[in-house]
Amino acid sequence: MCVVISNLTNSLQTYMDMISMRQKLVSSNIANADTPGYKTQDIDMKASFESMLTGGLAQQADVNGLAVKNDGNNVDLDREARLLAENSMRFNMAATLMKSQIAEVREAIKEGPA
């Protein structure tokens, strides 16, 4: 059971790290909403998580399909606000799962060996 808990907590930690990276990118996108020529950056969540689980890095990339303003900037503040809310929900869910894993370990320690 210890290995299962360790694997799950490591996966949750990796997931939370990835969400944190995405949060930084979204914040950067918002900060550069008026910067001429700035291109929106994001992380491919599925590919990045799979890569990070095997020791790789998050896959940062330009976002295609966004409307480009006359100054060459393509930041969509509505999209970025939605991503902030989505990231918050994802992080809270992962934190709740992590807390439950820690509670299980604490309970197992209190009960001692069978």
KOLSEDO-702445 format. One record per residue: residue number from 0; x, y, z of N, C-alpha, C, O, CB in turn. Coordinates in steps of 0.05 Angstrom, whole numbers, plus 5000, padded with zeros to 4 digits. Each point is the difference from the previous one (the first is absolute). Glycine has a CB too. Example, Ala and Ser with C-alpha at 12.3 -4.5 7.8 and 13.67 -1.06 7.14 Angstrom:
BEGIN
<r i="0" n_x="5264" n_y="4886" n_z="5156" ca_x="4982" ca_y="5024" ca_z="5000" c_x="5018" c_y="5024" c_z="5000" o_x="5021" o_y="5000" o_z="5013" cb_x="4941" cb_y="4977" cb_z="5012"/>
<r i="1" n_x="5031" n_y="5044" n_z="4961" ca_x="5016" ca_y="5024" ca_z="5001" c_x="4985" c_y="5022" c_z="5014" o_x="5010" o_y="5022" o_z="5004" cb_x="5014" cb_y="4965" cb_z="4953"/>
***
This chain:
BEGIN
<r i="0" n_x="5017" n_y="4976" n_z="5000" ca_x="4983" ca_y="5024" ca_z="5000" c_x="5017" c_y="5025" c_z="5000" o_x="4993" o_y="5021" o_z="4988" cb_x="4971" cb_y="4954" cb_z="5036"/>
<r i="1" n_x="5059" n_y="5024" n_z="4989" ca_x="5018" ca_y="5023" ca_z="5002" c_x="5009" c_y="5009" c_z="4972" o_x="5002" o_y="5024" o_z="4994" cb_x="5014" cb_y="4960" cb_z="5051"/>
<r i="2" n_x="4990" n_y="4996" n_z="4937" ca_x="5009" ca_y="5007" ca_z="4973" c_x="4977" c_y="5013" c_z="4985" o_x="5005" o_y="5019" o_z="4984" cb_x="5028" cb_y="4943" cb_z="5016"/>
<r i="3" n_x="4943" n_y="5028" n_z="5003" ca_x="4977" ca_y="5012" ca_z="4986" c_x="4995" c_y="5029" c_z="5009" o_x="4996" o_y="5017" o_z="4983" cb_x="4983" cb_y="4937" cb_z="5014"/>
<r i="4" n_x="5023" n_y="5050" n_z="5029" ca_x="4997" ca_y="5028" ca_z="5011" c_x="5022" c_y="5017" c_z="4989" o_x="4995" o_y="5023" o_z="4992" cb_x="4982" cb_y="4960" cb_z="5050"/>
<r i="5" n_x="5047" n_y="5007" n_z="4958" ca_x="5023" ca_y="5016" ca_z="4990" c_x="4996" c_y="5007" c_z="4971" o_x="5005" o_y="5023" o_z="4992" cb_x="5025" cb_y="4954" cb_z="5041"/>
<r i="6" n_x="4962" n_y="5004" n_z="4951" ca_x="4996" ca_y="5005" ca_z="4971" c_x="4978" c_y="5020" c_z="4996" o_x="5002" o_y="5018" o_z="4983" cb_x="5012" cb_y="4936" cb_z="5007"/>
<r i="7" n_x="4964" n_y="5044" n_z="5025" ca_x="4978" ca_y="5019" ca_z="4998" c_x="5008" c_y="5028" c_z="5008" o_x="4994" o_y="5019" o_z="4986" cb_x="4974" cb_y="4943" cb_z="5022"/>
<r i="8" n_x="5046" n_y="5040" n_z="5015" ca_x="5008" ca_y="5026" ca_z="5009" c_x="5021" c_y="5013" c_z="4981" o_x="5000" o_y="5024" o_z="4996" cb_x="4991" cb_y="4962" cb_z="5051"/>
<r i="9" n_x="5026" n_y="4997" n_z="4942" ca_x="5020" ca_y="5011" ca_z="4980" c_x="4985" c_y="5010" c_z="4975" o_x="5007" o_y="5020" o_z="4989" cb_x="5028" cb_y="4948" cb_z="5029"/>
<r i="10" n_x="4945" n_y="5017" n_z="4973" ca_x="4984" ca_y="5008" ca_z="4977" c_x="4985" c_y="5026" c_z="5006" o_x="4999" o_y="5018" o_z="4983" cb_x="4997" cb_y="4934" cb_z="5002"/>
<r i="11" n_x="4993" n_y="5050" n_z="5039" ca_x="4985" ca_y="5024" ca_z="5007" c_x="5019" c_y="5024" c_z="5002" o_x="4994" o_y="5022" o_z="4991" cb_x="4973" cb_y="4950" cb_z="5034"/>
<r i="12" n_x="5057" n_y="5023" n_z="4985" ca_x="5020" ca_y="5022" ca_z="5002" c_x="5008" c_y="5009" c_z="4972" o_x="5001" o_y="5024" o_z="4994" cb_x="5016" cb_y="4957" cb_z="5049"/>
<r i="13" n_x="4987" n_y="5000" n_z="4939" ca_x="5007" ca_y="5007" ca_z="4972" c_x="4977" c_y="5016" c_z="4987" o_x="5005" o_y="5019" o_z="4987" cb_x="5023" cb_y="4939" cb_z="5010"/>
<r i="14" n_x="4948" n_y="5033" n_z="5008" ca_x="4976" ca_y="5014" ca_z="4989" c_x="4998" c_y="5028" c_z="5011" o_x="4995" o_y="5019" o_z="4985" cb_x="4981" cb_y="4937" cb_z="5010"/>
<r i="15" n_x="5029" n_y="5047" n_z="5030" ca_x="4998" ca_y="5027" ca_z="5013" c_x="5023" c_y="5018" c_z="4989" o_x="4996" o_y="5024" o_z="4996" cb_x="4982" cb_y="4956" cb_z="5045"/>
<r i="16" n_x="5045" n_y="5008" n_z="4955" ca_x="5023" ca_y="5016" ca_z="4988" c_x="4992" c_y="5010" c_z="4972" o_x="5006" o_y="5022" o_z="4993" cb_x="5027" cb_y="4950" cb_z="5034"/>
<r i="17" n_x="4954" n_y="5010" n_z="4958" ca_x="4993" ca_y="5008" ca_z="4973" c_x="4979" c_y="5022" c_z="5000" o_x="5001" o_y="5019" o_z="4984" cb_x="5009" cb_y="4934" cb_z="5001"/>
<r i="18" n_x="4971" n_y="5045" n_z="5033" ca_x="4979" ca_y="5021" ca_z="5003" c_x="5013" c_y="5026" c_z="5008" o_x="4992" o_y="5021" o_z="4990" cb_x="4974" cb_y="4945" cb_z="5023"/>
<r i="19" n_x="5054" n_y="5033" n_z="5004" ca_x="5014" ca_y="5024" ca_z="5008" c_x="5015" c_y="5013" c_z="4976" o_x="4999" o_y="5024" o_z="4997" cb_x="5006" cb_y="4956" cb_z="5050"/>
<r i="20" n_x="5007" n_y="5003" n_z="4937" ca_x="5013" ca_y="5010" ca_z="4976" c_x="4980" c_y="5013" c_z="4981" o_x="5006" o_y="5022" o_z="4989" cb_x="5029" cb_y="4942" cb_z="5015"/>
<r i="21" n_x="4942" n_y="5024" n_z="4993" ca_x="4980" ca_y="5011" ca_z="4983" c_x="4990" c_y="5027" c_z="5011" o_x="4995" o_y="5019" o_z="4985" cb_x="4991" cb_y="4934" cb_z="5000"/>
<r i="22" n_x="5011" n_y="5048" n_z="5041" ca_x="4991" ca_y="5025" ca_z="5013" c_x="5019" c_y="5023" c_z="4994" o_x="4992" o_y="5022" o_z="4995" cb_x="4986" cb_y="4951" cb_z="5041"/>
<r i="23" n_x="5048" n_y="5021" n_z="4964" ca_x="5020" ca_y="5020" ca_z="4994" c_x="4998" c_y="5009" c_z="4971" o_x="5002" o_y="5024" o_z="4994" cb_x="5029" cb_y="4956" cb_z="5040"/>
<r i="24" n_x="4964" n_y="5001" n_z="4948" ca_x="4997" ca_y="5008" ca_z="4972" c_x="4975" c_y="5017" c_z="4996" o_x="5001" o_y="5020" o_z="4985" cb_x="5022" cb_y="4938" cb_z="5001"/>
<r i="25" n_x="4955" n_y="5034" n_z="5026" ca_x="4975" ca_y="5016" ca_z="4998" c_x="5004" c_y="5028" c_z="5011" o_x="4991" o_y="5020" o_z="4988" cb_x="4981" cb_y="4938" cb_z="5015"/>
<r i="26" n_x="5042" n_y="5044" n_z="5019" ca_x="5005" ca_y="5026" ca_z="5012" c_x="5018" c_y="5017" c_z="4981" o_x="4996" o_y="5024" o_z="4998" cb_x="5000" cb_y="4956" cb_z="5049"/>
<r i="27" n_x="5023" n_y="5007" n_z="4941" ca_x="5017" ca_y="5014" ca_z="4981" c_x="4984" c_y="5009" c_z="4976" o_x="5004" o_y="5022" o_z="4989" cb_x="5035" cb_y="4951" cb_z="5026"/>
<r i="28" n_x="4943" n_y="5010" n_z="4975" ca_x="4983" ca_y="5008" ca_z="4978" c_x="4984" c_y="5025" c_z="5007" o_x="4998" o_y="5018" o_z="4984" cb_x="4999" cb_y="4934" cb_z="5001"/>
<r i="29" n_x="4991" n_y="5048" n_z="5038" ca_x="4984" ca_y="5023" ca_z="5009" c_x="5017" c_y="5025" c_z="5002" o_x="4992" o_y="5021" o_z="4992" cb_x="4977" cb_y="4948" cb_z="5033"/>
<r i="30" n_x="5055" n_y="5028" n_z="4987" ca_x="5018" ca_y="5023" ca_z="5003" c_x="5009" c_y="5011" c_z="4973" o_x="5006" o_y="5024" o_z="4998" cb_x="5010" cb_y="4956" cb_z="5045"/>
<r i="31" n_x="4984" n_y="5003" n_z="4937" ca_x="5009" ca_y="5009" ca_z="4973" c_x="4977" c_y="5005" c_z="4981" o_x="5004" o_y="5000" o_z="4976" cb_x="5038" cb_y="4975" cb_z="5032"/>
<r i="32" n_x="4934" n_y="5028" n_z="5002" ca_x="4976" ca_y="5004" ca_z="4983" c_x="5003" c_y="5024" c_z="4982" o_x="4988" o_y="5001" o_z="4978" cb_x="4985" cb_y="4977" cb_z="5057"/>
<r i="33" n_x="5042" n_y="5042" n_z="4973" ca_x="5004" ca_y="5024" ca_z="4984" c_x="5027" c_y="5002" c_z="4987" o_x="5007" o_y="5021" o_z="4989" cb_x="4960" cb_y="5001" cb_z="5040"/>
<r i="34" n_x="5049" n_y="4957" n_z="4972" ca_x="5027" ca_y="5000" ca_z="4989" c_x="4998" c_y="4994" c_z="4970" o_x="4992" o_y="4978" o_z="4993" cb_x="5028" cb_y="5008" cb_z="5051"/>
<r i="35" n_x="4988" n_y="5032" n_z="4938" ca_x="4999" ca_y="4995" ca_z="4972" c_x="5016" c_y="4975" c_z="4992" o_x="5023" o_y="4997" o_z="5009" cb_x="4971" cb_y="5052" cb_z="4983"/>
<r i="36" n_x="4994" n_y="4934" n_z="4992" ca_x="5014" ca_y="4976" ca_z="4990" c_x="5001" c_y="4977" c_z="5019" o_x="5009" o_y="4978" o_z="4992" cb_x="5017" cb_y="5053" cb_z="4982"/>
<r i="37" n_x="4963" n_y="4972" n_z="5050" ca_x="5001" ca_y="4978" ca_z="5020" c_x="4981" c_y="4977" c_z="4991" o_x="4978" o_y="5005" o_z="4992" cb_x="5034" cb_y="5028" cb_z="5045"/>
<r i="38" n_x="4998" n_y="4943" n_z="4965" ca_x="4984" ca_y="4976" ca_z="4993" c_x="4993" c_y="4985" c_z="5025" o_x="5018" o_y="4994" o_z="5016" cb_x="5005" cb_y="5003" cb_z="4938"/>
<r i="39" n_x="4952" n_y="4996" n_z="5049" ca_x="4991" ca_y="4985" ca_z="5023" c_x="5014" c_y="4973" c_z="5003" o_x="5004" o_y="4986" o_z="4980" cb_x="4951" cb_y="5036" cb_z="5015"/>
<r i="40" n_x="5054" n_y="4972" n_z="5029" ca_x="5013" ca_y="4975" ca_z="5007" c_x="4982" c_y="4983" c_z="5017" o_x="4984" o_y="5011" o_z="5016" cb_x="5061" cb_y="5011" cb_z="4980"/>
<r i="41" n_x="4957" n_y="4952" n_z="5002" ca_x="4985" ca_y="4982" ca_z="5016" c_x="5015" c_y="4973" c_z="5002" o_x="5021" o_y="4997" o_z="4989" cb_x="4935" cb_y="5025" cb_z="4998"/>
<r i="42" n_x="5033" n_y="4960" n_z="5028" ca_x="5011" ca_y="4973" ca_z="5004" c_x="4980" c_y="4980" c_z="4990" o_x="4976" o_y="5002" o_z="5006" cb_x="5052" cb_y="5012" cb_z="5033"/>
<r i="43" n_x="4980" n_y="4967" n_z="4945" ca_x="4983" ca_y="4977" ca_z="4993" c_x="4999" c_y="4983" c_z="5025" o_x="5018" o_y="4985" o_z="5006" cb_x="4995" cb_y="5016" cb_z="4943"/>
<r i="44" n_x="4964" n_y="5000" n_z="5065" ca_x="4997" ca_y="4987" ca_z="5026" c_x="5005" c_y="4970" c_z="4998" o_x="5015" o_y="4989" o_z="5017" cb_x="4953" cb_y="5046" cb_z="4996"/>
<r i="45" n_x="5020" n_y="4951" n_z="4969" ca_x="5002" ca_y="4971" ca_z="4998" c_x="5028" c_y="4991" c_z="4994" o_x="5012" o_y="4984" o_z="5013" cb_x="4940" cb_y="5014" cb_z="4972"/>
<r i="46" n_x="5059" n_y="5014" n_z="4993" ca_x="5028" ca_y="4992" ca_z="4992" c_x="5020" c_y="5008" c_z="5021" o_x="5019" o_y="4985" o_z="5005" cb_x="4968" cb_y="5021" cb_z="4947"/>
<r i="47" n_x="5010" n_y="5017" n_z="5061" ca_x="5018" ca_y="5009" ca_z="5020" c_x="5000" c_y="4982" c_z="5024" o_x="5021" o_y="4993" o_z="5011" cb_x="4974" cb_y="5053" cb_z="4973"/>
<r i="48" n_x="4981" n_y="4946" n_z="5025" ca_x="4997" ca_y="4983" ca_z="5023" c_x="5013" c_y="4973" c_z="4995" o_x="5015" o_y="4989" o_z="5017" cb_x="4943" cb_y="5034" cb_z="4996"/>
<r i="49" n_x="5037" n_y="4965" n_z="4964" ca_x="5012" ca_y="4975" ca_z="4993" c_x="5030" c_y="5002" c_z="4999" o_x="5015" o_y="4983" o_z="5009" cb_x="4944" cb_y="5005" cb_z="4964"/>
<r i="50" n_x="5051" n_y="5034" n_z="5015" ca_x="5029" ca_y="5005" ca_z="4999" c_x="5012" c_y="5003" c_z="5027" o_x="5021" o_y="4988" o_z="5006" cb_x="4973" cb_y="5033" cb_z="4950"/>
<r i="51" n_x="4993" n_y="4995" n_z="5061" ca_x="5011" ca_y="5005" ca_z="5027" c_x="5000" c_y="4975" c_z="5018" o_x="5017" o_y="4997" o_z="5017" cb_x="4967" cb_y="5050" cb_z="4978"/>
<r i="52" n_x="4997" n_y="4935" n_z="5001" ca_x="4999" ca_y="4976" ca_z="5015" c_x="5024" c_y="4982" c_z="4995" o_x="5008" o_y="4984" o_z="5017" cb_x="4942" cb_y="5018" cb_z="4982"/>
<r i="53" n_x="5061" n_y="5001" n_z="4977" ca_x="5024" ca_y="4983" ca_z="4993" c_x="5026" c_y="5016" c_z="5002" o_x="5020" o_y="4992" o_z="4989" cb_x="4950" cb_y="4981" cb_z="4980"/>
<r i="54" n_x="5029" n_y="5050" n_z="5045" ca_x="5024" ca_y="5016" ca_z="5005" c_x="5005" c_y="5021" c_z="4979" o_x="5020" o_y="5014" o_z="5001" cb_x="4998" cb_y="4947" cb_z="5021"/>
<r i="55" n_x="4963" n_y="5043" n_z="4959" ca_x="5003" ca_y="5020" ca_z="4980" c_x="4991" c_y="5027" c_z="5009" o_x="4995" o_y="5004" o_z="5024" cb_x="4999" cb_y="4961" cb_z="4942"/>
<r i="56" n_x="5004" n_y="5053" n_z="5015" ca_x="4992" ca_y="5028" ca_z="5007" c_x="4972" c_y="5006" c_z="4988" o_x="4991" o_y="4986" o_z="4981" cb_x="5058" cb_y="5028" cb_z="5020"/>
<r i="57" n_x="4939" n_y="5007" n_z="5009" ca_x="4974" ca_y="5009" ca_z="4990" c_x="5005" c_y="5011" c_z="4971" o_x="5021" o_y="5011" o_z="4994" cb_x="4962" cb_y="5000" cb_z="5053"/>
<r i="58" n_x="4997" n_y="4985" n_z="4937" ca_x="5002" ca_y="5009" ca_z="4972" c_x="4987" c_y="5027" c_z="4996" o_x="4976" o_y="5002" o_z="4996" cb_x="5024" cb_y="4950" cb_z="4989"/>
<r i="59" n_x="5016" n_y="5069" n_z="5016" ca_x="4990" ca_y="5027" ca_z="4996" c_x="4998" c_y="5005" c_z="4970" o_x="5018" o_y="4993" o_z="4985" cb_x="5002" cb_y="5023" cb_z="5059"/>
<r i="60" n_x="4958" n_y="4997" n_z="4948" ca_x="4997" ca_y="5005" ca_z="4971" c_x="4983" c_y="5025" c_z="4995" o_x="4985" o_y="5009" o_z="5018" cb_x="5019" cb_y="4942" cb_z="4973"/>
<r i="61" n_x="4998" n_y="5060" n_z="4985" ca_x="4983" ca_y="5022" ca_z="4992" c_x="4972" c_y="4988" c_z="4997" o_x="4997" o_y="4976" o_z="4994" cb_x="5040" cb_y="5049" cb_z="4982"/>
<r i="62" n_x="4942" n_y="4992" n_z="5027" ca_x="4973" ca_y="4991" ca_z="4997" c_x="4990" c_y="5009" c_z="4973" o_x="5001" o_y="5024" o_z="4993" cb_x="4991" cb_y="4979" cb_z="5057"/>
<r i="63" n_x="4999" n_y="4979" n_z="4934" ca_x="4990" ca_y="5006" ca_z="4973" c_x="4970" c_y="5005" c_z="5000" o_x="4986" o_y="4991" o_z="5018" cb_x="5051" cb_y="4981" cb_z="4962"/>
<r i="64" n_x="4954" n_y="5042" n_z="5000" ca_x="4971" ca_y="5004" ca_z="4997" c_x="4989" c_y="5024" c_z="5015" o_x="4975" o_y="5003" o_z="5000" cb_x="5022" cb_y="4949" cb_z="4993"/>
<r i="65" n_x="5019" n_y="5064" n_z="5019" ca_x="4990" ca_y="5023" ca_z="5014" c_x="5001" c_y="5024" c_z="4981" o_x="5016" o_y="5002" o_z="4982" cb_x="5000" cb_y="4981" cb_z="5062"/>
<r i="66" n_x="4965" n_y="5035" n_z="4960" ca_x="4999" ca_y="5024" ca_z="4984" c_x="5024" c_y="5017" c_z="5005" o_x="5007" o_y="5005" o_z="5023" cb_x="4942" cb_y="4994" cb_z="4977"/>
<r i="67" n_x="5063" n_y="5011" n_z="4979" ca_x="5024" ca_y="5017" ca_z="5002" c_x="4992" c_y="5029" c_z="4996" o_x="4986" o_y="5007" o_z="4980" cb_x="5044" cb_y="4956" cb_z="5003"/>
<r i="68" n_x="4978" n_y="5054" n_z="5036" ca_x="4993" ca_y="5028" ca_z="4998" c_x="5019" c_y="5014" c_z="4980" o_x="5019" o_y="4988" o_z="4990" cb_x="4965" cb_y="5012" cb_z="5058"/>
<r i="69" n_x="5010" n_y="5025" n_z="4945" ca_x="5016" ca_y="5015" ca_z="4981" c_x="5030" c_y="5002" c_z="5008" o_x="5017" o_y="5002" o_z="4982" cb_x="4942" cb_y="5023" cb_z="5007"/>
<r i="70" n_x="5047" n_y="4974" n_z="5037" ca_x="5027" ca_y="5002" ca_z="5009" c_x="5015" c_y="4973" c_z="5001" o_x="5023" o_y="4998" o_z="5009" cb_x="4963" cb_y="5042" cb_z="5017"/>
<r i="71" n_x="5000" n_y="4939" n_z="4965" ca_x="5012" ca_y="4973" ca_z="5000" c_x="4996" c_y="4984" c_z="5025" o_x="5009" o_y="4977" o_z="5002" cb_x="5024" cb_y="5042" cb_z="4967"/>
<r i="72" n_x="4955" n_y="4993" n_z="5051" ca_x="4995" ca_y="4986" ca_z="5026" c_x="4974" c_y="4983" c_z="4997" o_x="4981" o_y="5009" o_z="4988" cb_x="5042" cb_y="5029" cb_z="5038"/>
<r i="73" n_x="4978" n_y="4938" n_z="4986" ca_x="4976" ca_y="4983" ca_z="4998" c_x="4989" c_y="4991" c_z="5027" o_x="4986" o_y="4980" o_z="5002" cb_x="5032" cb_y="5005" cb_z="4955"/>
<r i="74" n_x="4988" n_y="5030" n_z="5064" ca_x="4990" ca_y="4993" ca_z="5027" c_x="4970" c_y="5006" c_z="5001" o_x="4991" o_y="5022" o_z="4994" cb_x="5055" cb_y="4988" cb_z="5027"/>
<r i="75" n_x="4939" n_y="4969" n_z="4988" ca_x="4971" ca_y="5003" ca_z="5003" c_x="4995" c_y="4999" c_z="5031" o_x="5002" o_y="4979" o_z="5012" cb_x="4988" cb_y="4998" cb_z="4943"/>
<r i="76" n_x="5004" n_y="5047" n_z="5056" ca_x="4997" ca_y="5001" ca_z="5029" c_x="4977" c_y="4983" c_z="5011" o_x="5002" o_y="4990" o_z="5022" cb_x="5016" cb_y="5056" cb_z="4975"/>
<r i="77" n_x="4961" n_y="4950" n_z="4987" ca_x="4979" ca_y="4982" ca_z="5009" c_x="5010" c_y="4971" c_z="5003" o_x="4994" o_y="4987" o_z="5019" cb_x="4972" cb_y="5043" cb_z="4958"/>
<r i="78" n_x="5050" n_y="4962" n_z="5003" ca_x="5011" ca_y="4973" ca_z="5001" c_x="5019" c_y="4997" c_z="5025" o_x="4999" o_y="4980" o_z="5014" cb_x="4998" cb_y="5017" cb_z="4935"/>
<r i="79" n_x="5019" n_y="5023" n_z="5055" ca_x="5019" ca_y="4999" ca_z="5022" c_x="4985" c_y="5000" c_z="5027" o_x="5009" o_y="4986" o_z="5019" cb_x="5026" cb_y="5038" cb_z="4953"/>
<r i="80" n_x="4944" n_y="4991" n_z="5031" ca_x="4984" ca_y="5000" ca_z="5024" c_x="4988" c_y="4973" c_z="5005" o_x="4999" o_y="4990" o_z="5023" cb_x="4991" cb_y="5059" cb_z="4971"/>
<r i="81" n_x="5000" n_y="4938" n_z="4985" ca_x="4989" ca_y="4973" ca_z="5002" c_x="5021" c_y="4980" c_z="5009" o_x="4995" o_y="4983" o_z="5017" cb_x="4972" cb_y="5028" cb_z="4947"/>
<r i="82" n_x="5058" n_y="4992" n_z="5025" ca_x="5021" ca_y="4982" ca_z="5008" c_x="5009" c_y="5004" c_z="5029" o_x="5007" o_y="4981" o_z="5014" cb_x="5008" cb_y="5019" cb_z="4939"/>
<r i="83" n_x="4984" n_y="5025" n_z="5057" ca_x="5006" ca_y="5005" ca_z="5028" c_x="4980" c_y="4985" c_z="5018" o_x="5008" o_y="4988" o_z="5019" cb_x="5011" cb_y="5057" cb_z="4969"/>
<r i="84" n_x="4955" n_y="4957" n_z="5005" ca_x="4980" ca_y="4986" ca_z="5016" c_x="5003" c_y="4970" c_z="4998" o_x="4998" o_y="4986" o_z="5020" cb_x="4970" cb_y="5052" cb_z="4972"/>
<r i="85" n_x="5038" n_y="4952" n_z="4984" ca_x="5004" ca_y="4971" ca_z="4996" c_x="5024" c_y="4990" c_z="5016" o_x="4999" o_y="4980" o_z="5013" cb_x="4980" cb_y="5024" cb_z="4941"/>
<r i="86" n_x="5043" n_y="5011" n_z="5045" ca_x="5024" ca_y="4993" ca_z="5015" c_x="4994" c_y="4999" c_z="5030" o_x="5010" o_y="4982" o_z="5014" cb_x="5018" cb_y="5039" cb_z="4950"/>
<r i="87" n_x="4957" n_y="4999" n_z="5045" ca_x="4994" ca_y="5000" ca_z="5029" c_x="4984" c_y="4975" c_z="5008" o_x="5006" o_y="4988" o_z="5020" cb_x="4993" cb_y="5063" cb_z="4978"/>
<r i="88" n_x="4981" n_y="4942" n_z="4986" ca_x="4985" ca_y="4975" ca_z="5006" c_x="5017" c_y="4976" c_z="4999" o_x="4998" o_y="4982" o_z="5017" cb_x="4961" cb_y="5040" cb_z="4964"/>
<r i="89" n_x="5058" n_y="4976" n_z="4999" ca_x="5018" ca_y="4976" ca_z="4997" c_x="5019" c_y="4999" c_z="5024" o_x="5004" o_y="4978" o_z="5011" cb_x="4994" cb_y="5025" cb_z="4939"/>
<r i="90" n_x="5014" n_y="5019" n_z="5058" ca_x="5018" ca_y="5000" ca_z="5022" c_x="4986" c_y="4993" c_z="5026" o_x="5011" o_y="4984" o_z="5016" cb_x="5017" cb_y="5050" cb_z="4961"/>
<r i="91" n_x="4948" n_y="4977" n_z="5028" ca_x="4985" ca_y="4994" ca_z="5024" c_x="4993" c_y="4970" c_z="5001" o_x="5001" o_y="4988" o_z="5022" cb_x="4981" cb_y="5059" cb_z="4979"/>
<r i="92" n_x="5011" n_y="4942" n_z="4977" ca_x="4993" ca_y="4971" ca_z="4999" c_x="5025" c_y="4983" c_z="5007" o_x="4998" o_y="4982" o_z="5016" cb_x="4966" cb_y="5027" cb_z="4949"/>
<r i="93" n_x="5058" n_y="4998" n_z="5023" ca_x="5025" ca_y="4985" ca_z="5005" c_x="5008" c_y="5003" c_z="5029" o_x="5009" o_y="4981" o_z="5013" cb_x="5005" cb_y="5025" cb_z="4940"/>
<r i="94" n_x="4983" n_y="5018" n_z="5058" ca_x="5008" ca_y="5005" ca_z="5028" c_x="4981" c_y="4984" c_z="5019" o_x="5010" o_y="4989" o_z="5020" cb_x="5007" cb_y="5057" cb_z="4968"/>
<r i="95" n_x="4958" n_y="4952" n_z="5005" ca_x="4981" ca_y="4984" ca_z="5016" c_x="5008" c_y="4970" c_z="4999" o_x="5000" o_y="4987" o_z="5021" cb_x="4964" cb_y="5047" cb_z="4970"/>
<r i="96" n_x="5043" n_y="4957" n_z="4986" ca_x="5009" ca_y="4972" ca_z="4997" c_x="5026" c_y="4995" c_z="5016" o_x="5003" o_y="4979" o_z="5013" cb_x="4975" cb_y="5018" cb_z="4942"/>
<r i="97" n_x="5040" n_y="5022" n_z="5044" ca_x="5025" ca_y="4998" ca_z="5015" c_x="4995" c_y="4999" c_z="5030" o_x="5012" o_y="4984" o_z="5014" cb_x="5012" cb_y="5040" cb_z="4949"/>
<r i="98" n_x="4958" n_y="4993" n_z="5046" ca_x="4993" ca_y="5001" ca_z="5029" c_x="4988" c_y="4973" c_z="5009" o_x="5006" o_y="4990" o_z="5021" cb_x="4986" cb_y="5059" cb_z="4976"/>
<r i="99" n_x="4991" n_y="4939" n_z="4985" ca_x="4988" ca_y="4974" ca_z="5008" c_x="5022" c_y="4978" c_z="5001" o_x="4998" o_y="4982" o_z="5017" cb_x="4958" cb_y="5033" cb_z="4962"/>
<r i="100" n_x="5064" n_y="4987" n_z="5003" ca_x="5021" ca_y="4980" ca_z="5001" c_x="5017" c_y="5003" c_z="5026" o_x="5007" o_y="4981" o_z="5012" cb_x="4995" cb_y="5019" cb_z="4937"/>
<r i="101" n_x="5003" n_y="5025" n_z="5058" ca_x="5015" ca_y="5005" ca_z="5025" c_x="4984" c_y="4990" c_z="5024" o_x="5011" o_y="4989" o_z="5019" cb_x="5012" cb_y="5051" cb_z="4959"/>
<r i="102" n_x="4951" n_y="4965" n_z="5022" ca_x="4983" ca_y="4991" ca_z="5022" c_x="5000" c_y="4969" c_z="5002" o_x="5001" o_y="4989" o_z="5022" cb_x="4970" cb_y="5052" cb_z="4972"/>
<r i="103" n_x="5029" n_y="4945" n_z="4983" ca_x="5002" ca_y="4971" ca_z="5001" c_x="5026" c_y="4990" c_z="5012" o_x="5000" o_y="4981" o_z="5015" cb_x="4971" cb_y="5018" cb_z="4944"/>
<r i="104" n_x="5051" n_y="5014" n_z="5034" ca_x="5026" ca_y="4993" ca_z="5011" c_x="5001" c_y="5005" c_z="5030" o_x="5009" o_y="4983" o_z="5015" cb_x="5013" cb_y="5028" cb_z="4941"/>
<r i="105" n_x="4967" n_y="5012" n_z="5052" ca_x="4999" ca_y="5006" ca_z="5029" c_x="4984" c_y="4979" c_z="5015" o_x="5008" o_y="4991" o_z="5021" cb_x="4996" cb_y="5058" cb_z="4968"/>
<r i="106" n_x="4973" n_y="4944" n_z="4999" ca_x="4983" ca_y="4980" ca_z="5013" c_x="5014" c_y="4973" c_z="5002" o_x="4998" o_y="4986" o_z="5020" cb_x="4962" cb_y="5038" cb_z="4963"/>
<r i="107" n_x="5055" n_y="4968" n_z="4996" ca_x="5014" ca_y="4975" ca_z="5001" c_x="5023" c_y="5001" c_z="5021" o_x="5005" o_y="4979" o_z="5013" cb_x="4985" cb_y="5014" cb_z="4938"/>
<r i="108" n_x="5022" n_y="5029" n_z="5052" ca_x="5022" ca_y="5003" ca_z="5020" c_x="4988" c_y="4998" c_z="5028" o_x="5011" o_y="4987" o_z="5017" cb_x="5016" cb_y="5042" cb_z="4951"/>
<r i="109" n_x="4950" n_y="4984" n_z="5036" ca_x="4987" ca_y="4999" ca_z="5027" c_x="4992" c_y="4971" c_z="5007" o_x="5004" o_y="4992" o_z="5023" cb_x="4979" cb_y="5055" cb_z="4970"/>
<r i="110" n_x="5007" n_y="4939" n_z="4988" ca_x="4990" ca_y="4972" ca_z="5005" c_x="5024" c_y="4981" c_z="5004" o_x="4997" o_y="4980" o_z="5014" cb_x="4961" cb_y="5030" cb_z="4960"/>
<r i="111" n_x="5064" n_y="4996" n_z="5014" ca_x="5023" ca_y="4982" ca_z="5002" c_x="4997" c_y="4975" c_z="4984" o_x="4980" o_y="4996" o_z="4986" cb_x="5028" cb_y="5022" cb_z="5059"/>
<r i="112" n_x="5012" n_y="4964" n_z="4958" ca_x="4999" ca_y="4975" ca_z="4984" c_x="4977" c_y="4982" c_z="5010" o_x="4992" o_y="5000" o_z="5023" cb_x="5057" cb_y="5003" cb_z="4970"/>
<r i="113" n_x="4940" n_y="4982" n_z="4987" ca_x="4978" ca_y="4982" ca_z="5006" c_x="5008" c_y="4975" c_z="5014" o_x="4984" o_y="4983" o_z="5006" cb_x="4993" cb_y="5035" cb_z="4955"/>
***
